[in-house]
Amino acid sequence: MNDKEALNLLAPCGLSCSKCFAFRKGDIGKNSRALKDLLGNFDVYAERFSAFLPPFEDYPAFKRLLTYLSLPDCEGCRKDTCKWPDCGVQACYKEKGVDFCFECDEFPCDHTNFDEHLQKRWIRMQERLREIGPAAYQEETKDQSRYR
């Protein structure tokens, strides 16, 4: 993989679009569809099981979420379909003409609108991207969960 190919998988903030729940070509959608297919018409059984297995009382909510996760519709942050409504990186990286935040002369900044946890993670991701480059970063993180 080269740096240009990595741009199709990595958001400007450094998060992996390919690992996002909303990414159309991602594993979460694919595996959610597979689980939904495997469960088939489990609703009837979940209702029966709920009489003696309390977690099954939550099956309707689980099914709604599973259905949502099985229908991802995002092409990636670089395609203007970011699902985070308050993301400050989305407009900023375009305005600054950079591929990643670390390339900006204002990095690190407070334009992200991230919470404290994600802000710290964003800085670590950007520093690692700067250190090894996008292709190597994608390779290094490809088997890690996006949500950690």
OpenMM code with the backbone's topology and positions (N, CA, C; nanometers):
from openmm import Vec3, app, unit

residues = "MET ASN ASP LYS GLU ALA LEU ASN LEU LEU ALA PRO CYS GLY LEU SER CYS SER LYS CYS PHE ALA PHE ARG LYS GLY ASP ILE GLY LYS ASN SER ARG ALA LEU LYS ASP LEU LEU GLY ASN PHE ASP VAL TYR ALA GLU ARG PHE SER ALA PHE LEU PRO PRO PHE GLU ASP TYR PRO ALA PHE LYS ARG LEU LEU THR TYR LEU SER LEU PRO ASP CYS GLU GLY CYS ARG LYS ASP THR CYS LYS TRP PRO ASP CYS GLY VAL GLN ALA CYS TYR LYS GLU LYS GLY VAL ASP PHE CYS PHE GLU CYS ASP GLU PHE PRO CYS ASP HIS THR ASN PHE ASP GLU HIS LEU GLN LYS ARG TRP ILE ARG MET GLN GLU ARG LEU ARG GLU ILE GLY PRO ALA ALA TYR GLN GLU GLU THR LYS ASP GLN SER ARG TYR ARG".split()
positions = [
    Vec3(0.0847, -0.1179, 0.0000),
    Vec3(0.0000, 0.0000, 0.0000),
    Vec3(0.0890, 0.1238, 0.0000),
    Vec3(0.0487, 0.2231, -0.0769),
    Vec3(0.1225, 0.3490, -0.0774),
    Vec3(0.0421, 0.4557, -0.0028),
    Vec3(0.1019, 0.5738, 0.0122),
    Vec3(0.0367, 0.6805, 0.0887),
    Vec3(-0.0964, 0.7221, 0.0273),
    Vec3(-0.1048, 0.7238, -0.1052),
    Vec3(-0.2299, 0.7636, -0.1712),
    Vec3(-0.3418, 0.6642, -0.1408),
    Vec3(-0.3112, 0.5362, -0.1423),
    Vec3(-0.4111, 0.4341, -0.1087),
    Vec3(-0.4542, 0.4463, 0.0376),
    Vec3(-0.3590, 0.4803, 0.1243),
    Vec3(-0.3896, 0.4965, 0.2668),
    Vec3(-0.4882, 0.6112, 0.2889),
    Vec3(-0.4833, 0.7127, 0.2038),
    Vec3(-0.5763, 0.8255, 0.2158),
    Vec3(-0.7217, 0.7818, 0.1999),
    Vec3(-0.7449, 0.6740, 0.1255),
    Vec3(-0.8813, 0.6231, 0.1066),
    Vec3(-0.9338, 0.5517, 0.2312),
    Vec3(-0.8442, 0.5161, 0.3225),
    Vec3(-0.8834, 0.4419, 0.4416),
    Vec3(-0.8730, 0.5233, 0.5702),
    Vec3(-0.7925, 0.6279, 0.5677),
    Vec3(-0.7689, 0.7073, 0.6875),
    Vec3(-0.8322, 0.8450, 0.6754),
    Vec3(-0.9015, 0.8841, 0.7795),
    Vec3(-0.9575, 1.0188, 0.7850),
    Vec3(-0.8455, 1.1190, 0.8121),
    Vec3(-0.8658, 1.2465, 0.7834),
    Vec3(-0.7638, 1.3481, 0.8104),
    Vec3(-0.7205, 1.3529, 0.9572),
    Vec3(-0.8096, 1.3117, 1.0465),
    Vec3(-0.7777, 1.3114, 1.1900),
    Vec3(-0.6908, 1.1921, 1.2281),
    Vec3(-0.6825, 1.0912, 1.1403),
    Vec3(-0.6026, 0.9730, 1.1675),
    Vec3(-0.6833, 0.8505, 1.2022),
    Vec3(-0.8128, 0.8677, 1.2289),
    Vec3(-0.8973, 0.7514, 1.2538),
    Vec3(-0.9154, 0.6730, 1.1242),
    Vec3(-0.9341, 0.5446, 1.1370),
    Vec3(-0.9536, 0.4598, 1.0200),
    Vec3(-1.0999, 0.4587, 0.9786),
    Vec3(-1.1289, 0.5207, 0.8644),
    Vec3(-1.2654, 0.5161, 0.8116),
    Vec3(-1.3062, 0.3710, 0.7856),
    Vec3(-1.2117, 0.2903, 0.7418),
    Vec3(-1.2436, 0.1519, 0.7075),
    Vec3(-1.2912, 0.0709, 0.8272),
    Vec3(-1.2632, 0.1187, 0.9480),
    Vec3(-1.3056, 0.0477, 1.0691),
    Vec3(-1.4290, 0.1106, 1.1333),
    Vec3(-1.4814, 0.2164, 1.0740),
    Vec3(-1.5957, 0.2885, 1.1304),
    Vec3(-1.7241, 0.2081, 1.1093),
    Vec3(-1.8150, 0.2173, 1.2061),
    Vec3(-1.9436, 0.1479, 1.1948),
    Vec3(-2.0233, 0.1936, 1.0729),
    Vec3(-2.0002, 0.3154, 1.0257),
    Vec3(-2.0806, 0.3716, 0.9173),
    Vec3(-2.0182, 0.3534, 0.7787),
    Vec3(-1.8945, 0.3029, 0.7718),
    Vec3(-1.8244, 0.2921, 0.6436),
    Vec3(-1.8864, 0.1832, 0.5572),
    Vec3(-1.9307, 0.2227, 0.4397),
    Vec3(-2.0029, 0.1329, 0.3488),
    Vec3(-1.9270, 0.0038, 0.3176),
    Vec3(-1.7968, 0.0121, 0.3033),
    Vec3(-1.7167, -0.1045, 0.2649),
    Vec3(-1.6469, -0.1681, 0.3846),
    Vec3(-1.6919, -0.1371, 0.5056),
    Vec3(-1.6233, -0.1822, 0.6258),
    Vec3(-1.6704, -0.3165, 0.6794),
    Vec3(-1.5888, -0.3712, 0.7666),
    Vec3(-1.6166, -0.5014, 0.8269),
    Vec3(-1.7339, -0.4979, 0.9249),
    Vec3(-1.7555, -0.3860, 0.9918),
    Vec3(-1.8659, -0.3805, 1.0880),
    Vec3(-1.9990, -0.4002, 1.0153),
    Vec3(-2.0193, -0.3331, 0.9049),
    Vec3(-2.1419, -0.3514, 0.8271),
    Vec3(-2.1535, -0.4929, 0.7731),
    Vec3(-2.0433, -0.5426, 0.7193),
    Vec3(-2.0427, -0.6781, 0.6627),
    Vec3(-2.0748, -0.7821, 0.7707),
    Vec3(-2.0108, -0.7708, 0.8853),
    Vec3(-2.0343, -0.8681, 0.9923),
    Vec3(-2.1713, -0.8501, 1.0566),
    Vec3(-2.2209, -0.7284, 1.0604),
    Vec3(-2.3562, -0.7048, 1.1130),
    Vec3(-2.4596, -0.7699, 1.0225),
    Vec3(-2.4409, -0.7561, 0.8910),
    Vec3(-2.5328, -0.8219, 0.7969),
    Vec3(-2.5268, -0.9733, 0.8136),
    Vec3(-2.4066, -1.0266, 0.8317),
    Vec3(-2.3915, -1.1711, 0.8492),
    Vec3(-2.4614, -1.2176, 0.9768),
    Vec3(-2.4443, -1.1442, 1.0867),
    Vec3(-2.5098, -1.1818, 1.2111),
    Vec3(-2.6614, -1.1717, 1.1976),
    Vec3(-2.7074, -1.0677, 1.1331),
    Vec3(-2.8515, -1.0514, 1.1118),
    Vec3(-2.9068, -1.1692, 1.0323),
    Vec3(-2.8338, -1.2110, 0.9289),
    Vec3(-2.8762, -1.3266, 0.8489),
    Vec3(-2.8741, -1.4548, 0.9318),
    Vec3(-2.7705, -1.4715, 1.0134),
    Vec3(-2.7616, -1.5912, 1.0967),
    Vec3(-2.8749, -1.5982, 1.1989),
    Vec3(-2.9145, -1.4853, 1.2519),
    Vec3(-3.0218, -1.4834, 1.3510),
    Vec3(-3.1591, -1.5067, 1.2884),
    Vec3(-3.1725, -1.4714, 1.1620),
    Vec3(-3.2999, -1.4941, 1.0941),
    Vec3(-3.4163, -1.4375, 1.1730),
    Vec3(-3.5181, -1.5192, 1.1966),
    Vec3(-3.6367, -1.4784, 1.2713),
    Vec3(-3.6223, -1.5157, 1.4189),
    Vec3(-3.5176, -1.4668, 1.4803),
    Vec3(-3.4888, -1.4997, 1.6200),
    Vec3(-3.5825, -1.4285, 1.7162),
    Vec3(-3.6571, -1.3313, 1.6710),
    Vec3(-3.7465, -1.2527, 1.7571),
    Vec3(-3.8351, -1.3423, 1.8436),
    Vec3(-3.8947, -1.4425, 1.7818),
    Vec3(-3.9863, -1.5326, 1.8517),
    Vec3(-3.9124, -1.6050, 1.9635),
    Vec3(-3.7914, -1.6511, 1.9333),
    Vec3(-3.7135, -1.7248, 2.0327),
    Vec3(-3.6643, -1.6330, 2.1440),
    Vec3(-3.6231, -1.5128, 2.1071),
    Vec3(-3.5774, -1.4176, 2.2079),
    Vec3(-3.6897, -1.3877, 2.3066),
    Vec3(-3.8110, -1.3751, 2.2560),
    Vec3(-3.9248, -1.3497, 2.3448),
    Vec3(-3.9450, -1.4672, 2.4411),
    Vec3(-3.9362, -1.5892, 2.3901),
    Vec3(-3.9498, -1.7073, 2.4760),
    Vec3(-3.8370, -1.7132, 2.5789),
    Vec3(-3.7121, -1.6904, 2.5310),
    Vec3(-3.5968, -1.6985, 2.6197),
    Vec3(-3.6010, -1.5920, 2.7284),
    Vec3(-3.6647, -1.4794, 2.6991),
    Vec3(-3.6670, -1.3692, 2.7958),
    Vec3(-3.7392, -1.4076, 2.9251),
    Vec3(-3.8230, -1.5114, 2.9197),
    Vec3(-3.8942, -1.5556, 3.0396),
    Vec3(-3.7978, -1.6119, 3.1445),
    Vec3(-3.6841, -1.6661, 3.1014),
    Vec3(-3.5900, -1.7249, 3.1963),
    Vec3(-3.4462, -1.6773, 3.1768),
    Vec3(-3.4228, -1.5974, 3.0735),
    Vec3(-3.2917, -1.5368, 3.0489),
    Vec3(-3.3123, -1.3869, 3.0287),
    Vec3(-3.3062, -1.3089, 3.1359),
    Vec3(-3.3404, -1.1655, 3.1293),
    Vec3(-3.2714, -1.0836, 3.0204),
    Vec3(-3.1470, -1.1116, 2.9819),
    Vec3(-3.0875, -1.0282, 2.8755),
    Vec3(-3.1671, -1.0285, 2.7442),
    Vec3(-3.2425, -1.1346, 2.7215),
    Vec3(-3.3203, -1.1411, 2.5970),
    Vec3(-3.4381, -1.0443, 2.5958),
    Vec3(-3.4693, -0.9837, 2.7098),
    Vec3(-3.5713, -0.8798, 2.7126),
    Vec3(-3.5274, -0.7598, 2.6279),
    Vec3(-3.3967, -0.7447, 2.6101),
    Vec3(-3.3410, -0.6327, 2.5340),
    Vec3(-3.3245, -0.6641, 2.3850),
    Vec3(-3.3695, -0.7808, 2.3425),
    Vec3(-3.3493, -0.8193, 2.2027),
    Vec3(-3.4086, -0.7198, 2.1026),
    Vec3(-3.5266, -0.6642, 2.1228),
    Vec3(-3.5791, -0.5678, 2.0243),
    Vec3(-3.4855, -0.4476, 2.0038),
    Vec3(-3.4287, -0.3959, 2.1116),
    Vec3(-3.3346, -0.2836, 2.0985),
    Vec3(-3.2067, -0.3291, 2.0278),
    Vec3(-3.1594, -0.4489, 2.0625),
    Vec3(-3.0416, -0.5035, 1.9963),
    Vec3(-3.0670, -0.5189, 1.8461),
    Vec3(-3.1831, -0.5691, 1.8109),
    Vec3(-3.2154, -0.5900, 1.6696),
    Vec3(-3.2201, -0.4572, 1.5939),
    Vec3(-3.2755, -0.3523, 1.6564),
    Vec3(-3.2783, -0.2206, 1.5918),
    Vec3(-3.1356, -0.1705, 1.5658),
    Vec3(-3.0499, -0.1861, 1.6648),
    Vec3(-2.9114, -0.1431, 1.6484),
    Vec3(-2.8401, -0.2285, 1.5440),
    Vec3(-2.8589, -0.3592, 1.5485),
    Vec3(-2.7965, -0.4476, 1.4503),
    Vec3(-2.8424, -0.4128, 1.3090),
    Vec3(-2.9695, -0.3833, 1.2931),
    Vec3(-3.0209, -0.3430, 1.1619),
    Vec3(-2.9530, -0.2153, 1.1158),
    Vec3(-2.9397, -0.1187, 1.2061),
    Vec3(-2.8718, 0.0065, 1.1712),
    Vec3(-2.7266, -0.0201, 1.1306),
    Vec3(-2.6570, -0.1018, 1.2079),
    Vec3(-2.5163, -0.1297, 1.1777),
    Vec3(-2.4996, -0.2088, 1.0479),
    Vec3(-2.6025, -0.2783, 1.0067),
    Vec3(-2.5927, -0.3587, 0.8848),
    Vec3(-2.6173, -0.2781, 0.7574),
    Vec3(-2.6483, -0.1492, 0.7739),
    Vec3(-2.6786, -0.0641, 0.6581),
    Vec3(-2.5876, 0.0589, 0.6538),
    Vec3(-2.4567, 0.0396, 0.6549),
    Vec3(-2.3673, 0.1561, 0.6538),
    Vec3(-2.3789, 0.2319, 0.5223),
    Vec3(-2.3664, 0.3643, 0.5301),
    Vec3(-2.3859, 0.4442, 0.4092),
    Vec3(-2.2795, 0.5513, 0.3890),
    Vec3(-2.1683, 0.5404, 0.4584),
    Vec3(-2.0644, 0.6431, 0.4486),
    Vec3(-1.9524, 0.5978, 0.3547),
    Vec3(-1.9085, 0.6883, 0.2720),
    Vec3(-1.7974, 0.6604, 0.1808),
    Vec3(-1.6634, 0.7009, 0.2412),
    Vec3(-1.6668, 0.7641, 0.3567),
    Vec3(-1.5440, 0.8066, 0.4240),
    Vec3(-1.5401, 0.9564, 0.4447),
    Vec3(-1.4625, 0.9977, 0.5423),
    Vec3(-1.4563, 1.1394, 0.5787),
    Vec3(-1.4070, 1.2279, 0.4643),
    Vec3(-1.3225, 1.1764, 0.3800),
    Vec3(-1.2713, 1.2558, 0.2685),
    Vec3(-1.3737, 1.2712, 0.1564),
    Vec3(-1.4844, 1.1997, 0.1676),
    Vec3(-1.5916, 1.2079, 0.0680),
    Vec3(-1.7097, 1.2893, 0.1215),
    Vec3(-1.6863, 1.3653, 0.2281),
    Vec3(-1.7880, 1.4535, 0.2866),
    Vec3(-1.9090, 1.3802, 0.3429),
    Vec3(-1.8893, 1.2585, 0.3911),
    Vec3(-2.0012, 1.1861, 0.4499),
    Vec3(-1.9768, 1.1531, 0.5973),
    Vec3(-1.8902, 1.2275, 0.6606),
    Vec3(-1.8586, 1.2076, 0.8023),
    Vec3(-1.9865, 1.2118, 0.8853),
    Vec3(-2.0019, 1.1186, 0.9755),
    Vec3(-2.1229, 1.1085, 1.0581),
    Vec3(-2.1143, 1.1904, 1.1865),
    Vec3(-1.9951, 1.2424, 1.2205),
    Vec3(-1.9802, 1.3195, 1.3433),
    Vec3(-2.0218, 1.4628, 1.3133),
    Vec3(-2.1376, 1.5061, 1.3610),
    Vec3(-2.1915, 1.6360, 1.3195),
    Vec3(-2.1093, 1.7568, 1.3628),
    Vec3(-2.0287, 1.7424, 1.4659),
    Vec3(-1.9529, 1.8564, 1.5181),
    Vec3(-1.8030, 1.8446, 1.4877),
    Vec3(-1.7666, 1.7606, 1.3920),
    Vec3(-1.6248, 1.7411, 1.3604),
    Vec3(-1.5656, 1.8694, 1.3027),
    Vec3(-1.4667, 1.9214, 1.3701),
    Vec3(-1.4005, 2.0421, 1.3229),
    Vec3(-1.2923, 2.0141, 1.2205),
    Vec3(-1.2471, 1.8897, 1.2131),
    Vec3(-1.1399, 1.8531, 1.1205),
    Vec3(-1.1908, 1.8534, 0.9771),
    Vec3(-1.3142, 1.8113, 0.9579),
    Vec3(-1.3720, 1.7961, 0.8235),
    Vec3(-1.3535, 1.9207, 0.7368),
    Vec3(-1.3907, 2.0347, 0.7857),
    Vec3(-1.3774, 2.1583, 0.7074),
    Vec3(-1.2354, 2.2132, 0.7136),
    Vec3(-1.1712, 2.1975, 0.8272),
    Vec3(-1.0405, 2.2589, 0.8491),
    Vec3(-0.9323, 2.2016, 0.7565),
    Vec3(-0.9277, 2.0695, 0.7409),
    Vec3(-0.8214, 2.0114, 0.6587),
    Vec3(-0.8324, 2.0578, 0.5140),
    Vec3(-0.9538, 2.0772, 0.4662),
    Vec3(-0.9734, 2.1270, 0.3297),
    Vec3(-0.9301, 2.2731, 0.3195),
    Vec3(-0.9714, 2.3508, 0.4171),
    Vec3(-0.9363, 2.4924, 0.4188),
    Vec3(-0.7846, 2.5114, 0.4221),
    Vec3(-0.7170, 2.4270, 0.4979),
    Vec3(-0.5711, 2.4376, 0.5125),
    Vec3(-0.4963, 2.3700, 0.3969),
    Vec3(-0.5664, 2.2880, 0.3186),
    Vec3(-0.5037, 2.2212, 0.2048),
    Vec3(-0.4057, 2.1123, 0.2443),
    Vec3(-0.4377, 2.0391, 0.3522),
    Vec3(-0.3507, 1.9311, 0.3997),
    Vec3(-0.4259, 1.7990, 0.3924),
    Vec3(-0.3513, 1.6896, 0.3946),
    Vec3(-0.4135, 1.5575, 0.3995),
    Vec3(-0.4392, 1.5130, 0.5429),
    Vec3(-0.3492, 1.5520, 0.6338),
    Vec3(-0.3603, 1.5165, 0.7745),
    Vec3(-0.3305, 1.6393, 0.8593),
    Vec3(-0.3840, 1.6404, 0.9774),
    Vec3(-0.3688, 1.7552, 1.0668),
    Vec3(-0.2233, 1.7874, 1.0984),
    Vec3(-0.1378, 1.6861, 1.1107),
    Vec3(0.0020, 1.7109, 1.1468),
    Vec3(0.0742, 1.7964, 1.0430),
    Vec3(0.0211, 1.8030, 0.9217),
    Vec3(0.0840, 1.8813, 0.8152),
    Vec3(0.0546, 2.0312, 0.8283),
    Vec3(-0.0376, 2.0656, 0.9148),
    Vec3(-0.0779, 2.2049, 0.9340),
    Vec3(0.0182, 2.2735, 1.0310),
    Vec3(0.0480, 2.3995, 1.0038),
    Vec3(0.1400, 2.4729, 1.0908),
    Vec3(0.0765, 2.5099, 1.2246),
    Vec3(-0.0547, 2.4886, 1.2398),
    Vec3(-0.1218, 2.5152, 1.3672),
    Vec3(-0.1367, 2.3902, 1.4536),
    Vec3(-0.0938, 2.2756, 1.4045),
    Vec3(-0.1059, 2.1504, 1.4814),
    Vec3(-0.0118, 2.1525, 1.6002),
    Vec3(-0.0581, 2.1083, 1.7174),
    Vec3(-0.1956, 2.0739, 1.7521),
    Vec3(-0.2776, 2.1983, 1.7807),
    Vec3(-0.4049, 2.1877, 1.7573),
    Vec3(-0.4935, 2.3038, 1.7725),
    Vec3(-0.6184, 2.2648, 1.8510),
    Vec3(-0.7090, 2.3569, 1.8633),
    Vec3(-0.8356, 2.3283, 1.9314),
    Vec3(-0.9542, 2.3378, 1.8354),
    Vec3(-0.9292, 2.3184, 1.7058),
    Vec3(-1.0351, 2.3267, 1.6046),
    Vec3(-1.1124, 2.1952, 1.5873),
    Vec3(-1.0692, 2.0892, 1.6538),
    Vec3(-1.1262, 1.9569, 1.6281),
    Vec3(-1.2674, 1.9377, 1.6823),
    Vec3(-1.2980, 2.0036, 1.7932),
    Vec3(-1.4237, 1.9819, 1.8662),
    Vec3(-1.4310, 1.8427, 1.9288),
    Vec3(-1.3164, 1.7788, 1.9475),
    Vec3(-1.3130, 1.6464, 2.0095),
    Vec3(-1.3222, 1.6595, 2.1608),
    Vec3(-1.3743, 1.5542, 2.2248),
    Vec3(-1.3713, 1.5514, 2.3707),
    Vec3(-1.2271, 1.5245, 2.4158),
    Vec3(-1.2029, 1.5330, 2.5447),
    Vec3(-1.0668, 1.5213, 2.5970),
    Vec3(-1.0006, 1.3886, 2.5575),
    Vec3(-1.0752, 1.2791, 2.5654),
    Vec3(-1.0211, 1.1473, 2.5303),
    Vec3(-0.9772, 1.1425, 2.3836),
    Vec3(-1.0660, 1.1838, 2.2947),
    Vec3(-1.0336, 1.1781, 2.1528),
    Vec3(-0.9267, 1.2805, 2.1152),
    Vec3(-0.9244, 1.3941, 2.1807),
    Vec3(-0.8219, 1.4960, 2.1542),
    Vec3(-0.6823, 1.4394, 2.1820),
    Vec3(-0.6676, 1.3708, 2.2943),
    Vec3(-0.5379, 1.3097, 2.3279),
    Vec3(-0.5014, 1.2012, 2.2271),
    Vec3(-0.5999, 1.1211, 2.1917),
    Vec3(-0.5759, 1.0145, 2.0938),
    Vec3(-0.5398, 1.0736, 1.9568),
    Vec3(-0.6093, 1.1806, 1.9183),
    Vec3(-0.5837, 1.2488, 1.7907),
    Vec3(-0.4382, 1.2956, 1.7843),
    Vec3(-0.3893, 1.3555, 1.8907),
    Vec3(-0.2506, 1.4033, 1.8931),
    Vec3(-0.1545, 1.2862, 1.8767),
    Vec3(-0.1788, 1.1762, 1.9476),
    Vec3(-0.0908, 1.0578, 1.9344),
    Vec3(-0.0940, 1.0025, 1.7920),
    Vec3(-0.2139, 0.9946, 1.7330),
    Vec3(-0.2254, 0.9425, 1.5960),
    Vec3(-0.1507, 1.0314, 1.4977),
    Vec3(-0.1677, 1.1624, 1.5112),
    Vec3(-0.1025, 1.2562, 1.4200),
    Vec3(0.0495, 1.2506, 1.4340),
    Vec3(0.0979, 1.2391, 1.5560),
    Vec3(0.2433, 1.2302, 1.5764),
    Vec3(0.2985, 1.1027, 1.5143),
    Vec3(0.2247, 0.9934, 1.5266),
    Vec3(0.2694, 0.8669, 1.4659),
    Vec3(0.2619, 0.8745, 1.3132),
    Vec3(0.1570, 0.9356, 1.2601),
    Vec3(0.1468, 0.9549, 1.1151),
    Vec3(0.2653, 1.0355, 1.0628),
    Vec3(0.3008, 1.1407, 1.1336),
    Vec3(0.4144, 1.2242, 1.0930),
    Vec3(0.5444, 1.1431, 1.0971),
    Vec3(0.5571, 1.0606, 1.1991),
    Vec3(0.6792, 0.9827, 1.2192),
    Vec3(0.7017, 0.8764, 1.1116),
    Vec3(0.5952, 0.8016, 1.0759),
    Vec3(0.6154, 0.6878, 0.9853),
    Vec3(0.5449, 0.7006, 0.8510),
    Vec3(0.4552, 0.7973, 0.8351),
    Vec3(0.3841, 0.8157, 0.7091),
    Vec3(0.2539, 0.7382, 0.7047),
    Vec3(0.1610, 0.7815, 0.6184),
    Vec3(0.0275, 0.7218, 0.6116),
    Vec3(0.0241, 0.5725, 0.5772),
    Vec3(0.1013, 0.5288, 0.4796),
    Vec3(0.0970, 0.3875, 0.4404),
    Vec3(0.1454, 0.2982, 0.5543),
    Vec3(0.2551, 0.3343, 0.6160),
    Vec3(0.3075, 0.2554, 0.7275),
    Vec3(0.2125, 0.2604, 0.8472),
    Vec3(0.1505, 0.3767, 0.8695),
    Vec3(0.0546, 0.3897, 0.9792),
    Vec3(-0.0666, 0.2998, 0.9554),
    Vec3(-0.1174, 0.2991, 0.8330),
    Vec3(-0.2310, 0.2124, 0.7999),
    Vec3(-0.1929, 0.0664, 0.8222),
    Vec3(-0.0756, 0.0283, 0.7783),
    Vec3(-0.0296, -0.1101, 0.7974),
    Vec3(-0.0164, -0.1420, 0.9466),
    Vec3(0.0393, -0.0500, 1.0219),
    Vec3(0.0618, -0.0700, 1.1651),
    Vec3(-0.0693, -0.0824, 1.2433),
    Vec3(-0.1731, -0.0136, 1.1988),
    Vec3(-0.2987, -0.0088, 1.2748),
    Vec3(-0.4120, -0.0912, 1.2133),
    Vec3(-0.3876, -0.1571, 1.1036),
    Vec3(-0.4957, -0.2240, 1.0299),
    Vec3(-0.5699, -0.3312, 1.1097),
    Vec3(-0.5046, -0.3904, 1.2069),
    Vec3(-0.5695, -0.4951, 1.2856),
    Vec3(-0.6161, -0.4458, 1.4223),
    Vec3(-0.6076, -0.3159, 1.4473),
    Vec3(-0.6523, -0.2599, 1.5736),
    Vec3(-0.7962, -0.2110, 1.5616),
    Vec3(-0.8668, -0.2166, 1.6714),
    Vec3(-1.0022, -0.1638, 1.6740),
    Vec3(-0.9984, -0.0121, 1.6638),
    Vec3(-1.0906, 0.0444, 1.5939),
    Vec3(-1.1011, 0.1901, 1.5877),
    Vec3(-1.1493, 0.2453, 1.7209),
    Vec3(-1.2300, 0.1690, 1.7891),
    Vec3(-1.2945, 0.2144, 1.9122),
    Vec3(-1.2192, 0.1619, 2.0335),
    Vec3(-1.1179, 0.2375, 2.0740),
    Vec3(-1.0394, 0.1957, 2.1915),
    Vec3(-1.0169, 0.3124, 2.2806),
] * unit.nanometer
topology = app.Topology()
chain = topology.addChain("A")
for resn in residues:
    res = topology.addResidue(resn, chain)
    for name in ("N", "CA", "C"):
        topology.addAtom(name, app.Element.getBySymbol(name[0]), res)
